[in-house]
Amino acid sequence: MWVIFLLCVIAAFADVIGGALTVFKRLTDKQAMLVTSLGAGFLLGATVLDRLPDAMDALPATAPVYILAGYLSLLLIDKYGAGHQLHAHNHAPAGPIARTDAYLINPRAALVSFVGLLFHTFMDGVVIAGSFNISLSTGILIFFAIALHKIPEGFSMASISLAAGTSRKRAFLTAFGLALSTIFGAAVTLEIGALGPSSVAILMALATGTFLYVSTTDMIPAIRDRGPAAIFPIIVGVALFYVSLRLIQHVGLS
């Protein structure tokens, strides 16, 4: 049990590595835009290329309903929540990404994205710990597959936080929070056993809808308004995620 828990901790801190890569040094305006665009591309790629197919495979009849529910829930929060008055951020002048008067994306949307990713990373811990109940080889393969995906995950979360106007320290702490969530998921699974697969599938489909909203409705439109130079990194981010996913699939880890 302690070996399994240690592997979950190692996988979890891949999120911290991804966050550190984003906030290790103070970024110029151009670098901040590049990081944010790449993060948006990674999030879009993860949503469309990974989360959507998985949701449709797990819930072929009802996944679209749950995905829409997640998307519309975030739309309502963004429109009527406490952060809705900050929608002028989409037309804010270019400047340091951490300025409180020039958010690139709505802080409320970033918060909801963080909550959604907390659940996602909690489930990472559940999946790693639970896979060892199947076999040792399955557990090790799942460990590597999830660990490889967690670096861009931490990168994306820190990018979203920076775009919402937080400090580099707080952006890094969001990535650290994802790591703690994974560890907690592993601890719960080792203590009380695996969660029911139907409940997991529903919650993951809901989370997919929130990721779809943040990437396509909040982040990308705001980035697009910053000029054509911000668009190409989005495409690169999607391409990098696709290549990493294909490599993982090619070696049999997904």
C-alpha positions in Angstrom: 0.0 0.0 0.0 2.8 2.4 0.8 4.5 1.8 -2.5 1.3 2.5 -4.4 0.8 5.7 -2.4 4.4 6.8 -3.1 3.8 6.3 -6.9 0.7 8.4 -6.6 2.7 11.2 -4.9 5.3 11.1 -7.6 2.6 11.3 -10.3 0.9 14.2 -8.4 4.0 16.3 -8.3 4.2 16.3 -12.1 1.5 19.0 -11.8 3.9 21.0 -9.6 6.6 20.7 -12.3 4.1 21.9 -15.0 3.2 24.9 -12.8 6.8 25.7 -12.0 7.6 25.8 -15.8 5.0 28.5 -16.2 5.8 30.8 -13.2 9.5 30.1 -12.5 10.5 33.6 -13.7 8.7 36.9 -14.3 7.2 36.9 -17.8 7.2 39.8 -20.2 3.9 40.7 -21.8 4.8 38.8 -24.9 5.9 35.7 -22.9 2.8 35.8 -20.8 0.6 35.9 -23.9 2.6 33.0 -25.3 2.2 30.9 -22.2 -1.5 31.7 -21.9 -2.1 30.8 -25.6 -0.2 27.5 -25.2 -2.2 26.7 -22.1 -5.5 27.4 -23.9 -4.4 25.1 -26.7 -3.5 22.4 -24.3 -6.8 22.7 -22.6 -8.7 22.7 -25.9 -6.8 19.7 -27.1 -7.3 17.8 -23.8 -11.0 18.6 -23.9 -11.7 17.6 -27.6 -9.1 14.9 -28.1 -9.2 13.2 -24.8 -12.0 14.1 -22.4 -14.9 14.1 -25.0 -14.0 10.7 -26.5 -13.7 9.2 -23.1 -17.0 10.7 -22.0 -18.8 9.4 -25.1 -17.3 6.0 -24.7 -18.3 5.7 -21.0 -21.8 7.2 -21.5 -22.7 7.0 -25.2 -26.4 7.9 -24.6 -26.2 10.6 -21.9 -22.7 12.1 -22.1 -23.8 15.0 -24.3 -26.4 16.0 -21.8 -23.9 16.1 -18.9 -21.3 17.9 -21.0 -23.9 20.5 -21.9 -24.9 20.8 -18.2 -21.3 21.5 -17.3 -21.0 24.0 -20.0 -24.2 25.8 -19.2 -23.5 25.8 -15.5 -20.3 27.7 -16.1 -22.1 30.0 -18.4 -24.6 30.9 -15.7 -21.9 31.3 -13.1 -19.9 33.5 -15.5 -22.9 35.6 -16.3 -24.6 36.0 -12.9 -21.8 35.1 -10.4 -19.8 37.6 -8.5 -17.2 37.9 -11.3 -19.6 38.9 -14.0 -18.8 42.6 -13.8 -15.3 41.8 -15.0 -16.4 40.9 -18.5 -14.7 44.1 -19.8 -11.5 42.2 -19.4 -11.9 40.8 -23.0 -11.4 44.4 -24.3 -8.7 45.5 -21.8 -5.6 47.1 -23.1 -2.5 44.9 -23.5 -0.4 45.0 -20.3 1.1 42.8 -17.6 -1.0 39.7 -17.3 -1.2 40.0 -13.6 -2.7 43.5 -13.5 -6.0 43.6 -11.6 -7.6 46.0 -14.0 -6.8 44.1 -17.1 -7.8 40.5 -16.7 -7.3 38.3 -19.8 -10.0 35.9 -18.6 -12.7 36.2 -16.0 -11.4 35.3 -12.5 -14.6 33.5 -11.8 -14.1 31.3 -14.8 -10.6 30.6 -13.7 -11.8 29.6 -10.3 -14.4 27.2 -11.7 -11.8 25.7 -14.0 -9.6 25.1 -10.9 -12.5 23.4 -9.1 -13.1 21.2 -12.1 -9.5 20.3 -12.4 -9.4 19.5 -8.7 -12.0 16.9 -9.3 -10.1 15.7 -12.3 -6.9 15.3 -10.4 -8.7 13.7 -7.5 -9.9 11.1 -10.0 -6.3 10.7 -11.2 -5.4 9.6 -7.7 -8.4 7.3 -7.6 -7.5 5.7 -10.9 -3.8 5.2 -10.1 -4.6 3.6 -6.7 -7.5 1.6 -8.0 -5.6 0.2 -11.0 -3.3 -1.7 -8.8 -6.3 -3.8 -7.7 -6.5 -5.1 -11.2 -2.8 -6.1 -11.5 0.7 -4.7 -10.8 1.4 -4.2 -14.5 -1.8 -2.3 -15.1 -1.1 -0.1 -12.1 2.4 0.7 -13.4 1.1 1.5 -16.9 -1.6 3.8 -15.6 0.9 5.5 -13.3 3.1 6.4 -16.3 0.2 7.4 -18.4 -1.2 9.8 -15.8 2.1 11.2 -14.8 3.0 12.1 -18.4 -0.3 14.0 -18.7 0.1 15.9 -15.5 2.9 18.2 -16.6 0.8 20.0 -19.3 -2.1 19.9 -16.8 -0.2 21.9 -14.2 1.1 24.1 -17.0 -2.5 24.8 -18.2 -3.8 25.6 -14.7 -1.0 28.0 -13.9 -1.5 29.7 -17.3 -5.2 30.1 -16.6 -4.5 31.6 -13.2 -2.0 34.1 -14.6 -4.5 35.1 -17.3 -7.1 35.7 -14.6 -4.8 38.3 -12.9 -3.3 36.3 -10.0 0.3 36.6 -8.8 2.9 34.0 -9.9 2.9 32.6 -6.4 -0.8 32.0 -6.4 -0.7 30.6 -9.9 1.9 28.1 -8.7 -0.2 27.3 -5.7 -3.1 26.3 -8.0 -0.8 23.7 -9.6 0.3 22.6 -6.1 -3.3 22.2 -5.2 -3.9 19.9 -8.1 -1.1 17.7 -6.8 -2.6 17.6 -3.3 -6.0 16.6 -4.8 -4.4 13.6 -6.6 -2.8 12.5 -3.3 -6.1 12.9 -1.5 -7.9 10.8 -4.2 -5.3 8.1 -3.8 -5.5 8.1 0.0 -9.3 7.9 -0.1 -9.2 5.0 -2.6 -6.6 3.1 -0.6 -8.7 3.6 2.6 -12.3 2.9 1.4 -11.9 1.3 -2.0 -12.7 2.4 -5.6 -15.6 4.7 -6.5 -18.4 3.4 -8.7 -17.6 3.7 -12.4 -21.0 5.2 -13.3 -20.6 8.1 -10.8 -17.1 8.7 -12.1 -18.3 8.9 -15.7 -21.0 11.4 -14.9 -18.8 13.7 -12.9 -16.0 13.5 -15.6 -18.6 14.4 -18.3 -19.7 17.4 -16.3 -16.1 18.5 -15.9 -15.6 18.1 -19.6 -18.3 20.7 -20.2 -16.6 23.2 -17.9 -13.3 22.7 -19.7 -15.0 23.2 -23.0 -16.5 26.5 -21.8 -13.2 27.9 -20.4 -11.2 27.0 -23.5 -13.6 28.0 -26.3 -15.9 30.7 -24.7 -13.6 32.5 -22.3 -9.9 32.0 -23.0 -9.7 31.8 -26.8 -12.0 34.8 -27.6 -9.9 36.9 -25.1 -6.6 35.8 -26.7 -8.0 36.4 -30.2 -8.6 40.0 -29.3 -4.9 40.5 -28.5 -3.9 40.1 -32.2 -2.9 37.4 -34.7 0.4 36.6 -32.9 -1.6 35.1 -30.1 -3.4 32.6 -32.3 -0.5 30.5 -33.6 0.5 29.3 -30.1 -3.0 28.0 -29.5 -2.6 25.8 -32.6 0.8 24.7 -31.3 -0.6 23.9 -27.9 -3.3 21.7 -29.5 -0.7 20.0 -31.7 1.7 19.3 -28.8 -1.1 17.7 -26.8 -2.1 15.6 -29.8 1.5 14.4 -30.3 1.9 13.6 -26.7 -1.4 11.7 -26.6 -0.4 9.7 -29.7 3.0 8.8 -28.3 1.4 7.6 -25.1 -1.1 5.5 -27.1 1.6 4.2 -29.4 3.6 2.7 -26.5 0.4 1.2 -25.0 0.0 3.5 -22.0 -3.5 4.8 -22.9 
